[in-house]
Amino acid sequence: MASTDIINLRVPPEQKAIIDLAAALTGKNRTAFILEHAVRSAEELLLEKSHFQLSTAQWNAFQAALDAPVRDNPALKRLLATPAPWDDGE
């Protein structure tokens, strides 16, 4: 079994109750629920904050791709013209 670290957390009773309710609704215990959602939130934040470096040539190619005219895409046009299932046409 892999080793684990302990994270201690103080939580107001109201927040604990909300967490416990949500954990119960997902069929998880409190620890599993908190860990899953904390990791997911951390991953999303890290993905948003990621940056990449490009050479001058790569940067120019990237900008050219962004500036290029949009190509006609009939399948995308059909998709965007299709009403959403929850749209009642109004």
C-alpha positions as a printed Julia matrix, in Angstrom:
90×3 Matrix{Float64}:
   0.0    0.0     0.0
   1.27   3.48   -0.89
   2.11   5.83    1.93
  -0.22   8.76    2.54
   0.02  12.12    4.24
  -2.5   13.6     6.63
  -4.21  16.93    6.01
  -6.04  18.35    9.01
  -8.87  20.75    8.39
 -11.08  22.88   10.63
 -14.53  23.42    9.18
 -17.53  25.39   10.46
 -20.48  23.08   11.23
 -22.61  24.55    8.44
 -19.97  23.81    5.82
 -19.37  20.33    7.23
 -23.08  19.6     6.94
 -23.1   20.69    3.29
 -20.04  18.57    2.53
 -21.52  15.56    4.31
 -24.79  15.89    2.38
 -23.01  16.16   -0.96
 -20.74  13.24   -0.09
 -23.74  11.1     0.84
 -25.48  12.01   -2.43
 -22.44  10.8    -4.37
 -22.07   7.63   -2.3
 -18.68   8.69   -0.97
 -17.4    9.24    2.51
 -16.39  12.75    3.53
 -12.67  12.19    3.02
 -13.06  10.71   -0.46
 -15.45  13.48   -1.46
 -13.22  16.3    -0.21
 -10.09  14.77   -1.72
 -11.72  14.2    -5.12
 -13.07  17.72   -5.36
  -9.98  19.42   -3.95
  -7.76  17.61   -6.47
 -10.16  18.38   -9.34
 -10.23  22.06   -8.38
  -6.44  22.18   -8.08
  -6.01  20.53  -11.49
  -8.4   23.0   -13.12
  -6.57  25.93  -11.57
  -3.2   24.6   -12.68
  -4.47  24.04  -16.21
  -5.76  27.61  -16.36
  -2.46  28.97  -15.12
  -0.27  26.87  -17.41
   1.88  28.74  -19.83
   3.93  27.58  -22.73
   6.99  28.92  -24.42
   7.46  29.1   -28.16
  10.36  30.05  -30.34
   9.87  33.11  -32.52
   9.06  30.89  -35.5
   6.57  28.85  -33.49
   4.95  32.02  -32.11
   4.6   33.45  -35.6
   3.03  30.19  -36.83
   0.66  30.21  -33.85
  -0.39  33.8   -34.54
  -0.85  33.03  -38.23
  -3.13  30.13  -37.36
  -5.2   32.37  -35.09
  -5.38  35.11  -37.71
  -6.19  32.8   -40.62
  -9.72  33.05  -42.04
 -12.14  30.48  -40.74
 -12.6   27.57  -43.13
 -16.1   26.61  -44.16
 -17.32  23.67  -42.09
 -20.76  22.44  -43.21
 -20.98  19.83  -40.43
 -20.37  22.49  -37.78
 -22.94  24.79  -39.39
 -25.54  21.97  -39.26
 -24.69  21.24  -35.66
 -25.02  24.86  -34.61
 -28.31  25.2   -36.53
 -29.8   22.16  -34.78
 -32.07  23.15  -31.86
 -30.96  21.94  -28.46
 -33.05  19.08  -27.06
 -34.2   21.33  -24.2
 -35.16  24.13  -26.6
 -38.92  24.18  -27.21
 -38.56  26.51  -30.19
 -39.55  29.72  -28.45
